């Protein structure tokens, strides 16, 4: 597995996670990002023993995009604080079926995680274990593709709930293309492929220097190629 590393120093490692790869250590023998990053660090380091790779945030297996990992416990604690204090900004692009009513808006819902079935759903406020979920979205472009109306959305995630974008978009009537868990059109599909969601941008402060750091990668392939990306960058 060839890694696309965007930045690396003694404390952090910023990398593109390919769609279809687990963002943390998995229970199978399939490749995962933590294992691959440890191999990478070992090739460059003269230190003995297993290197430290701290998972700060996660992307669902079928989702690709920018991630930051910590190479020390101190860095992991500092970055985790930024996540809990909502100081780490995450920007996504998604292809959804249909078109939101408004060209831009904010979704605020309560999500309940079903650990048994590895899924989440929107529930009423006050339900036990339900957590608030909030995001902003903007319509970037709309197309008619093979008789279907599809929209490219830019999404700013304000909270990091389990399957949040996928659940909220489906719950508001515009499920993600290719999402076999939350899009009824794909739930019975046996076709292989990943959900049309990509972690485009990540902004945070360096855990030791405090310097603001921003990274972005344009999604490639699939339906993303059918939309206009003018004036985005």
Phi, psi and omega in degrees: 000121180271124182271138172259092183269124182269330181198145176205135169219199183288344187248328185223163176217120179254128189214157172271123175271122177290148173297140179095000179245137177293140181278348177227176182299130182261175181263002180251182178268006178287154179299147173221161188295320181298314179297318181293323179290324177295320176299317180299313181297321180297327180289339183255345187255149175261357180288145177272157178095170182284130181289157179272129173227108182266128179275119183263319178214172186229154169238140176303151182308316182280006183249132177255170175142191187280133176222153173242136177239150178265144177255004176212158179297321180297315179296320180298317180295318181293317179291322179296325176296320179297323178294311183293332179266009178058036179261355176262117184267133181235126179244132180237160166238140183219146171256121182244155176277125183091200182214130176302153182299317181255151180292335174208156181181185180231133175253127176234116182223172171247128182249139176243128182268128175261094184297328182297321182254007181050054179214167176225161178210157178282131180227175178287149175299138179103346176295135181303133178075000177286140182237144179293142179226130183221139175209157172251148177221155175223138174279123180267317183198154176229143179222161169253113185240112181053042178082006180246141174273122179235147180233140172263122182246142167263132185231130174254115183275123180263335174230161183241070181271162180301120179056029191305305184299316182298318182289314183293320179296317177295319182294336179259017170091005179228075182294155181288142176297133177082004183275101184283354179264322187240354178254111183305330181296335185248357187296330180260006182280137177259002180291139179279156180149169182249157178294144184279069179220134184218132178279094188286313188225147179220126180233132181201173176261138179302133187297338180252314184275337183081359181295136178289133182232135182225134181224146179210150177220129177284132177295143182235151174082170178061209182292340179303331183288345184273352184259160176276130180248020180295143175064014177277322185264000000 
